[in-house]
Amino acid sequence: MKRDMPCRPLQVIAQTEPIARFAHESFHLLDRDLSQDAVSSRTEWKTHRGEHSGSTLVCASCSHPITSEEARTHVDGANRHTFANPAGHVFTIDCFAVAPGCLIFGTETAEFSWFSGYRWSYAVCAMCASHLGWQFRGEKRSFFGLIAGALVEKGSPEK
């Protein structure tokens, strides 16, 4: 889907997209400084890109860099998993060790976790707040489960 603007401010998309509205309200409730989070995210991204040479994966909505192919990791023996949430929505996710282009929000919970021993929080694009997936945190490891199709390879044509 092509948009007139490459990126819309969180306040604008919060009016039309439920996950963004939830993110927008959560950020304000948590009294978070979004601009500082974005700076942190860019700093982490530069560090991450300096250590990895794989293809860059960007947000399909706004082209903000999120992670790289080299950050892919296996969890429970696979990189890709398909799950249904309690509402019946089916998600296919790819696992990544790091995703510095994401912002994490919400209270971590173990309820309905798709991975035993892990708690999860929402992961959204640090630029446009599109829901990209979840961060899973265990006692010894954390990783991102990002929705297949929410990321595209940098420079690939829009679908």
C-alpha positions as CSV (number, residue, x, y, z in Angstrom):
1,M,0.0,0.0,0.0
2,K,1.5,3.3,-1.1
3,R,1.0,6.3,1.2
4,D,1.2,10.0,0.3
5,M,3.8,10.6,3.1
6,P,6.6,8.1,3.8
7,C,5.8,8.5,7.5
8,R,3.0,9.9,9.5
9,P,3.3,11.3,13.0
10,L,2.1,9.0,15.7
11,Q,-0.7,11.5,16.7
12,V,-2.1,11.3,13.2
13,I,-2.1,7.5,12.8
14,A,-3.4,7.1,16.3
15,Q,-6.7,8.6,15.1
16,T,-7.2,5.9,12.5
17,E,-5.2,2.7,13.4
18,P,-6.1,0.9,16.6
19,I,-2.7,-0.5,17.5
20,A,-1.2,3.0,17.0
21,R,-3.9,4.6,19.1
22,F,-3.1,2.0,21.8
23,A,0.7,2.7,21.4
24,H,0.1,6.5,21.5
25,E,-2.0,6.2,24.7
26,S,0.5,3.8,26.3
27,F,3.5,6.1,25.6
28,H,1.7,9.0,27.2
29,L,0.5,6.9,30.1
30,L,4.1,5.8,30.7
31,D,5.3,9.4,30.3
32,R,7.9,8.3,27.8
33,D,9.9,10.8,25.8
34,L,9.4,9.4,22.3
35,S,12.1,11.6,20.8
36,Q,14.7,10.2,23.2
37,D,13.5,6.7,22.4
38,A,14.0,7.4,18.7
39,V,17.5,8.7,19.3
40,S,18.3,5.6,21.4
41,S,17.0,3.4,18.6
42,R,19.1,5.2,15.9
43,T,22.2,4.9,18.1
44,E,21.5,1.1,18.6
45,W,20.9,0.8,14.9
46,K,24.2,2.4,14.0
47,T,26.0,0.1,16.4
48,H,24.1,-2.9,15.1
49,R,24.8,-2.1,11.5
50,G,28.5,-1.6,12.3
51,E,28.7,-5.2,13.5
52,H,26.6,-6.9,10.8
53,S,26.8,-6.8,7.1
54,G,23.5,-8.5,6.2
55,S,20.7,-7.1,4.2
56,T,18.7,-4.4,6.0
57,L,15.1,-5.1,6.8
58,V,12.9,-2.1,7.0
59,C,9.3,-1.4,8.1
60,A,6.9,-2.1,5.3
61,S,4.9,0.9,6.2
62,C,7.5,3.7,6.4
63,S,10.9,2.1,5.4
64,H,12.5,2.8,8.8
65,P,15.4,0.3,9.4
66,I,14.4,-2.3,11.9
67,T,16.9,-5.2,11.8
68,S,19.1,-7.2,9.4
69,E,19.0,-10.7,7.8
70,E,22.1,-11.6,9.9
71,A,20.1,-11.0,13.1
72,R,17.8,-13.9,12.4
73,T,17.9,-16.5,15.1
74,H,16.4,-19.9,15.8
75,V,14.0,-20.4,18.7
76,D,12.7,-23.9,19.5
77,G,14.6,-25.2,16.5
78,A,13.2,-22.8,13.8
79,N,13.4,-19.2,12.6
80,R,9.8,-19.0,11.4
81,H,6.7,-20.0,13.5
82,T,3.0,-19.7,13.0
83,F,0.7,-19.2,15.9
84,A,-2.9,-18.0,16.7
85,N,-3.6,-15.6,19.5
86,P,-6.6,-16.1,21.8
87,A,-8.8,-14.0,19.5
88,G,-8.1,-16.4,16.7
89,H,-5.8,-14.2,14.6
90,V,-3.0,-16.2,13.0
91,F,0.5,-14.7,12.8
92,T,3.5,-16.0,11.1
93,I,6.6,-14.6,12.7
94,D,10.3,-14.6,12.1
95,C,12.7,-14.6,15.0
96,F,15.5,-12.0,15.4
97,A,18.2,-11.6,18.1
98,V,18.0,-7.8,17.9
99,A,15.6,-5.3,16.3
100,P,17.0,-1.8,17.2
101,G,14.4,-0.1,15.0
102,C,11.6,-1.2,17.3
103,L,10.2,0.4,20.3
104,I,8.9,-1.9,23.0
105,F,5.8,-1.0,25.1
106,G,3.3,-2.6,27.4
107,T,3.7,-4.6,30.5
108,E,5.5,-7.8,30.0
109,T,3.3,-10.8,30.4
110,A,3.6,-14.6,30.3
111,E,-0.2,-14.9,29.5
112,F,-0.8,-16.7,26.2
113,S,3.0,-16.6,25.4
114,W,3.8,-18.6,22.3
115,F,7.1,-19.6,23.8
116,S,7.3,-21.5,27.1
117,G,9.3,-19.7,29.7
118,Y,9.1,-16.3,27.9
119,R,7.2,-13.1,28.7
120,W,6.2,-10.8,25.8
121,S,5.7,-7.1,25.1
122,Y,4.6,-5.4,21.9
123,A,7.2,-4.2,19.4
124,V,6.3,-1.3,17.1
125,C,8.2,0.7,14.5
126,A,10.2,3.5,16.2
127,M,9.3,5.8,13.3
128,C,5.6,5.2,12.5
129,A,4.4,3.0,15.4
130,S,3.1,0.2,13.1
131,H,2.8,-3.0,15.0
132,L,5.7,-5.2,13.9
133,G,5.5,-8.1,16.4
134,W,6.6,-8.8,19.9
135,Q,9.7,-9.0,22.1
136,F,10.0,-12.2,24.1
137,R,12.2,-12.2,27.2
138,G,13.3,-15.3,29.1
139,E,15.6,-15.7,32.1
140,K,18.7,-16.3,29.8
141,R,17.7,-14.9,26.5
142,S,15.5,-12.4,24.7
143,F,14.5,-12.1,21.0
144,F,12.0,-10.5,18.7
145,G,9.2,-12.3,16.9
146,L,8.4,-10.0,14.0
147,I,5.4,-10.5,11.7
148,A,6.3,-11.9,8.3
149,G,5.3,-9.2,5.8
150,A,5.7,-6.3,8.3
151,L,9.3,-6.0,7.2
152,V,10.7,-5.8,3.7
153,E,14.3,-5.9,2.4
154,K,15.7,-2.4,1.9
155,G,15.2,-1.3,-1.7
156,S,12.7,-4.1,-2.5
157,P,9.6,-2.9,-4.5
158,E,6.4,-2.1,-2.5
159,K,3.7,-4.8,-2.6
